[in-house]
Amino acid sequence: MKIKYKIALYYTLSAAFLLIAFATLAYYFSAQSRRAEYLDRLEYRARSIGSVIIENDQVQIGLLRKLDKTTFQDLYRETILVYNERYDLLYTNMKDTAVRTQKFLLDYIKEHGQYIRTNNEGETVGVYYTEDNVSVLVLVSSFDKYGFQNLQNLQQIILIELIVAVVLLVGIGYFFARKMMQPIDRLVEQADSINANNLQDTRVAIKGKDEIAQLGANFNTMLQRLSHSFDLQKSFVSNASHELRTPLAAIISQLQVTLAKGRSGEEYEAVLNSVLEDAEGLSELTNGLLQLAQSELNRHEFIFTPVRIDELLIDTADLVRLKRKENSKVEMQFMKEPEQDTLVTCNGNESLLKVLFINLFDNACKFSEDHTARVTIDFNSRYILISVKDNGIGIAADEQDKIFEPFFRGRNAQATRGHGLGLSICKKIVQLHEGQITVLSEDAKGTVFTVQLPHL
């Protein structure tokens, strides 16, 4: 069932339930009011009869008979019974009808002073009336014909009004539900027209300041992020294809030229060394792409354990020295001694952290004139601070916000071997560890990368 139909249905059912409840209460209170009013009328009637027939310490039945013949009786199907204290029937308006009144009823009236009864035949009121030391028991019964007719008319009116109201509620509910769902329908129509080709240029247009407008704004934000992700993916595929094609083309061309004619052993050795260098570069690029793909995974897909950062940095420095052929050095220094191991321990993935610091150390050694990476370890109340400094060519100010993008390389780094993947991998690994990485650099004065990782 569509949402607009559900809204109309729930609205109609809720409103109809309330109307029925109010109508039931109105009918109930009207019936109670009729009953109370008629019982008061019967009681007044009984007491009036008592006051009429008692005069000068005697019961004057004759006067009551005269009144009965004139205008005294004006209630529908009225029955009047008058008894003395010995339960002798003094008067009744029922002619040619045997009167039987149970003794316990008269006892009850005499003891409590009043009796009230309601059944399908009408209402009955009995009173024990005393005046001038004379007491009588008066029972008056009658059927409230006009009161029940009014109740029946009220019932019919309420029923008709409920039927009309429910019909109107269905129409009104559907109208407002359709009106409310129009922005959602437009959002669905516009979203259905979005595909990979128009993702960048298409946005949904929802006016207003309500929740639906907020949904539209969030949907546009999501489209913007998806468009950015598609652009990054296209750029990644394009750059990766280009980077992979270059060393492969170099390898193939060198082998084709070499095989075109016979060569000396020294020439074959030189070609194989060149091919080996290109193959190593291709291997580095492939590993970088795999590391970049791995760093794109979510945090919950990795195992995180407590890692001592100082010990990890020492192991990483040894790996970098073995990796680089030239005389590379990694100098490490503690800014202050930790009082507790937890100050230099973070909850992390050791393999990813090694990739992070291998890339930073390797870059520092590669770009430093003396092939030295200078590392400092510090900490504060929340973070472990690791700074990696080189004295190399630096990074231009207008390029510092782009160096963490995949395949981006600065203008002054084009002559240096690399693919522009390392810093992008570093940033994603730091983000997986809920940390931060910043850069401070000047042209020809070196660069400092600072990594902040939350400690235990």
C-alpha positions in Angstrom: 0.0 0.0 0.0 1.3 3.5 -0.9 2.2 5.8 1.9 -0.5 8.4 0.9 -3.1 5.7 1.1 -1.8 4.7 4.5 -1.9 8.3 5.7 -5.5 8.7 4.5 -6.5 5.4 6.1 -4.9 6.1 9.4 -6.3 9.7 9.5 -9.8 8.5 8.6 -9.7 5.7 11.2 -8.4 7.9 13.9 -10.8 10.7 13.2 -13.7 8.3 12.9 -12.8 6.6 16.2 -12.8 10.0 17.9 -16.1 11.0 16.3 -17.7 7.7 17.4 -16.4 8.1 20.9 -17.7 11.7 21.2 -21.0 10.7 19.6 -21.3 7.7 22.1 -20.6 10.0 25.0 -23.0 12.6 23.8 -25.8 9.9 23.5 -24.9 8.4 26.8 -25.0 11.7 28.7 -28.2 12.7 26.9 -29.8 9.4 28.0 -28.6 10.0 31.6 -29.9 13.5 31.6 -33.3 12.4 30.3 -33.5 9.7 32.9 -32.5 12.0 35.8 -34.9 14.8 34.6 -37.8 12.4 34.3 -37.1 10.8 37.7 -37.1 14.3 39.2 -40.4 14.9 37.5 -41.9 11.7 38.9 -40.6 12.4 42.4 -42.0 15.9 42.2 -45.3 14.4 41.0 -45.3 11.9 44.0 -44.6 14.6 46.6 -47.3 16.9 45.0 -49.8 14.1 45.4 -48.8 13.6 49.0 -49.2 17.3 49.8 -52.6 17.4 48.1 -54.2 14.5 49.9 -53.0 15.4 53.4 -55.0 18.2 55.0 -55.8 18.8 58.7 -54.1 15.6 59.8 -56.3 13.6 57.5 -56.0 12.0 54.1 -58.4 13.7 51.7 -58.8 11.2 48.8 -61.8 12.9 47.4 -59.8 15.9 46.3 -57.3 13.7 44.6 -60.1 12.0 42.7 -61.5 15.3 41.5 -58.1 16.4 40.3 -57.7 13.1 38.6 -60.9 13.7 36.6 -59.8 17.1 35.5 -56.2 17.9 34.6 -54.0 16.2 37.2 -52.9 13.4 35.0 -50.7 14.6 32.2 -48.0 11.9 32.0 -48.0 9.2 29.4 -49.2 5.8 30.8 -49.1 7.2 34.3 -49.9 5.0 37.3 -50.5 6.4 40.7 -50.7 4.3 43.9 -51.3 5.7 47.4 -50.9 3.6 50.6 -51.3 4.5 54.2 -48.8 3.4 56.9 -50.6 0.0 57.3 -50.1 -0.6 53.5 -53.8 -0.2 52.8 -54.4 1.0 49.2 -56.0 4.4 49.5 -56.0 5.5 45.9 -55.1 4.3 42.4 -55.9 5.7 39.0 -56.0 2.2 37.4 -59.6 1.3 36.8 -60.7 -2.3 36.5 -57.2 -3.5 37.1 -56.0 -5.6 40.0 -53.3 -3.9 42.0 -50.5 -6.0 43.5 -47.7 -4.3 45.3 -45.1 -6.4 47.1 -44.8 -5.8 50.8 -40.9 -5.7 50.7 -41.2 -2.8 48.3 -43.4 -0.8 50.6 -41.1 -1.7 53.5 -38.1 -0.4 51.5 -39.9 2.9 50.8 -40.9 3.3 54.4 -37.4 2.5 55.6 -35.4 4.6 53.1 -37.9 7.3 52.3 -37.5 6.9 48.5 -37.5 4.2 45.8 -36.4 4.5 42.2 -36.7 1.9 39.4 -36.1 2.0 35.7 -37.0 -0.8 33.2 -38.3 -1.3 29.7 -41.8 -0.3 30.8 -40.7 3.1 32.1 -39.6 4.7 35.4 -41.1 4.3 38.9 -40.6 6.6 41.9 -41.9 5.9 45.3 -41.8 8.3 48.2 -42.7 8.2 51.9 -44.4 11.5 52.5 -45.2 12.9 56.0 -47.1 16.0 56.8 -49.1 17.1 59.9 -48.2 13.8 61.6 -49.8 11.9 58.7 -47.7 9.7 56.4 -48.5 8.1 53.1 -46.6 6.0 50.6 -47.0 7.3 47.0 -45.8 5.3 43.9 -45.9 7.0 40.5 -44.9 5.2 37.3 -44.8 6.5 33.8 -43.2 6.0 30.4 -41.2 8.9 29.0 -42.6 8.6 25.5 -41.3 12.0 24.2 -38.0 11.7 25.9 -37.3 8.3 24.3 -38.5 9.7 20.9 -36.0 12.5 21.3 -33.3 10.0 22.1 -34.2 7.9 19.1 -34.2 11.1 16.9 -30.8 12.0 18.4 -29.5 8.5 17.6 -30.6 8.7 14.0 -29.1 12.2 13.6 -25.8 11.0 15.1 -25.7 8.0 12.8 -26.3 10.1 9.7 -23.7 12.6 10.8 -21.2 9.8 11.4 -21.7 8.3 8.0 -21.4 11.8 6.3 -18.4 12.6 8.4 -16.6 9.4 7.6 -17.2 9.9 3.9 -15.9 13.5 4.1 -12.9 12.3 6.2 -12.0 9.8 3.5 -12.0 12.5 0.9 -10.3 15.1 3.1 -7.7 12.5 4.3 -6.9 11.5 0.7 -6.6 15.1 -0.4 -4.2 16.1 2.3 -2.2 12.9 2.1 -1.8 13.4 -1.6 -0.9 17.1 -1.0 1.7 16.0 1.6 3.2 13.3 -0.6 3.6 15.5 -3.7 7.1 16.5 -2.8 8.0 12.9 -2.2 6.5 11.9 -5.5 8.6 14.6 -7.2 11.7 13.4 -5.4 11.0 9.8 -6.5 10.5 11.0 -10.1 13.7 13.1 -10.1 15.7 10.4 -8.4 14.5 7.8 -11.0 15.9 9.9 -13.8 19.4 10.1 -12.3 22.1 7.8 -13.7 25.9 7.7 -14.0 25.8 10.1 -17.0 23.9 13.0 -15.4 24.9 12.4 -11.8 27.1 15.5 -11.7 24.5 17.9 -13.2 21.2 16.6 -11.7 19.9 17.8 -8.3 16.4 17.4 -6.8 14.4 20.6 -6.3 12.3 20.5 -3.1 11.1 23.9 -1.7 10.2 24.6 1.9 11.7 24.2 5.3 10.0 21.0 6.5 11.4 17.4 6.9 10.8 16.6 3.2 12.9 19.6 2.2 15.6 18.5 4.5 15.4 15.1 2.9 15.8 16.6 -0.5 18.8 18.6 0.7 20.4 15.5 2.2 19.7 13.7 -1.0 21.5 16.4 -3.0 24.4 16.2 -0.6 24.5 12.4 -1.2 24.5 13.0 -4.9 27.3 15.4 -4.6 29.4 12.9 -2.6 28.6 10.2 -5.1 29.6 12.4 -8.0 32.8 13.2 -6.2 33.4 9.5 -5.7 32.7 8.7 -9.3 35.1 11.4 -10.4 37.8 10.0 -8.0 37.1 6.6 -9.4 37.4 7.7 -13.0 40.6 9.7 -12.2 42.0 6.7 -10.3 41.3 4.3 -13.2 42.7 6.7 -15.8 45.9 7.5 -13.8 46.4 3.8 -12.8 46.0 2.8 -16.5 48.5 5.5 -17.5 51.0 4.6 -14.8 50.8 0.9 -15.6 51.0 1.4 -19.3 54.2 3.5 -19.2 56.6 0.8 -17.6 55.0 -1.9 -19.6 55.5 0.0 -22.9 59.1 0.7 -21.9 59.7 -3.0 -21.1 58.1 -4.2 -24.4 59.9 -1.6 -26.5 63.3 -2.4 -25.0 62.8 -6.1 -25.5 61.6 -5.6 -29.1 64.7 -3.5 -29.9 67.0 -6.0 -28.3 65.5 -8.9 -30.1 65.7 -7.1 -33.5 69.4 -8.2 -33.9 72.1 -10.0 -32.1 73.8 -8.2 -29.2 76.9 -8.7 -27.1 76.7 -10.0 -23.6 77.3 -6.6 -22.1 74.5 -5.1 -24.2 72.1 -7.9 -23.1 73.1 -7.3 -19.5 72.5 -3.5 -19.8 69.0 -4.2 -21.3 68.1 -6.7 -18.6 69.1 -4.3 -15.9 66.9 -1.6 -17.5 64.0 -4.0 -17.8 64.6 -5.1 -14.2 64.4 -1.5 -13.1 61.1 -0.9 -15.0 59.8 -4.2 -13.6 60.7 -3.1 -10.0 58.9 0.2 -10.7 55.9 -1.7 -12.0 55.9 -3.9 -8.8 56.1 -0.8 -6.6 53.1 0.7 -8.5 51.1 -2.5 -8.1 51.8 -2.8 -4.4 50.9 0.9 -4.0 47.5 0.3 -5.8 46.9 -2.7 -3.6 47.7 -0.7 -0.4 45.5 2.1 -1.6 42.6 -0.3 -2.2 43.2 -1.8 1.2 43.2 1.6 2.9 39.7 2.3 1.4 38.2 -0.5 3.5 36.1 0.3 6.6 37.6 0.3 10.1 35.6 -2.8 11.2 37.2 -4.9 8.5 40.6 -4.7 10.3 41.9 -6.2 13.6 43.0 -3.5 16.0 45.3 -4.3 18.9 47.5 -2.2 21.3 50.7 -1.2 19.3 53.8 0.4 20.8 54.6 3.2 18.4 58.2 3.7 19.4 59.0 0.0 18.9 57.1 0.1 15.6 59.1 3.1 14.4 62.4 1.3 15.1 61.3 -1.7 13.1 60.1 0.5 10.3 63.4 2.4 10.2 65.3 -0.9 9.7 63.0 -1.9 6.9 63.5 1.4 5.1 67.3 1.1 5.4 67.2 -2.4 3.8 64.8 -1.2 1.1 66.8 1.7 -0.2 70.0 1.0 -2.0 71.7 4.3 -1.2 73.0 5.1 2.2 69.8 6.1 3.9 69.4 7.0 7.6 66.5 7.4 10.0 67.3 9.4 13.1 64.7 9.2 16.0 64.4 11.3 19.1 62.0 11.4 22.0 60.9 14.9 22.9 60.2 13.7 26.5 60.3 10.4 28.3 56.9 8.7 28.8 56.0 7.9 32.3 53.6 5.2 31.2 53.7 2.9 28.2 50.1 3.8 27.3 51.3 7.3 26.4 53.1 5.8 23.4 50.7 3.0 22.7 47.7 3.2 20.4 44.9 0.9 19.4 45.8 0.1 15.8 46.6 -2.3 13.0 50.3 -3.0 13.0 50.5 -3.8 9.3 48.8 -0.6 8.2 50.9 1.5 10.6 54.0 0.0 9.1 52.8 0.9 5.6 52.1 4.5 6.9 55.6 5.1 8.4 57.5 3.2 5.6 56.0 5.6 3.1 56.8 8.7 5.2 60.3 7.5 6.0 61.0 6.5 2.4 59.8 9.9 1.1 62.0 11.7 3.6 65.0 9.7 2.6 64.3 10.0 -1.1 63.9 13.8 -1.1 66.5 14.7 1.5 69.9 15.7 0.1 71.7 13.6 2.8 69.0 10.8 2.5 68.1 11.2 6.1 64.7 11.1 7.8 64.6 12.9 11.1 61.8 11.5 13.3 60.6 13.0 16.6 58.2 11.3 19.0 56.1 13.3 21.4 52.7 13.0 23.2 50.1 15.0 24.9 47.0 14.2 26.9 45.2 12.6 23.9 47.6 11.9 21.1 50.9 10.4 20.2 52.7 13.0 17.9 55.2 11.6 15.3 57.0 14.2 13.1 59.0 13.1 10.0 61.2 15.8 8.6 63.4 16.1 5.5 65.7 18.8 4.2 64.6 18.3 0.5 63.0 20.3 -2.2 59.8 21.1 -0.3 56.3 21.5 -1.5 54.8 24.6 -3.1 52.1 26.4 -1.0 49.5 26.0 -3.7 50.0 22.3 -3.9 50.0 21.4 -0.3 46.2 20.8 -0.2 46.5 18.3 -3.2 49.4 16.1 -2.1 47.1 13.6 -0.4 45.2 12.9 -3.6 46.0 9.7 -5.5 48.6 10.1 -8.3 49.2 13.8 -7.6 52.9 14.8 -7.8 54.3 18.3 -7.3 55.9 20.2 -10.1 59.3 20.0 -8.5 59.0 16.2 -7.9 58.5 15.1 -11.5 62.2 14.2 -11.9 62.1 11.9 -8.8 60.9 8.4 -9.2 57.4 7.8 -7.8 53.8 7.4 -8.6 52.0 9.8 -6.2 50.3 7.1 -4.1 52.2 7.1 -0.9 50.7 10.2 0.8 47.2 9.2 -0.2 47.7 5.8 1.4 49.1 7.5 4.5 46.1 9.8 4.9 43.6 7.0 4.6 45.5 4.9 7.1 45.6 7.7 9.6 41.8 8.3 9.1 41.2 4.6 9.8 43.0 5.1 13.1 40.9 8.2 13.9 44.0 10.4 13.8 45.2 13.4 11.8 48.1 14.0 9.4 49.3 17.6 8.6 52.1 19.0 6.5 54.4 22.0 6.9 56.7 22.9 4.0 58.5 25.6 2.1 60.1 25.5 -1.3 63.7 24.3 -1.1 63.6 24.3 2.8 62.3 20.8 3.4 59.0 19.3 4.7 57.6 18.1 8.0 54.8 15.6 8.2 53.1 15.3 11.6 51.0 12.3 12.4 48.6 12.4 15.5 47.3 9.0 16.7 45.1 8.7 19.8 46.9 6.8 22.6 45.4 4.4 25.1 
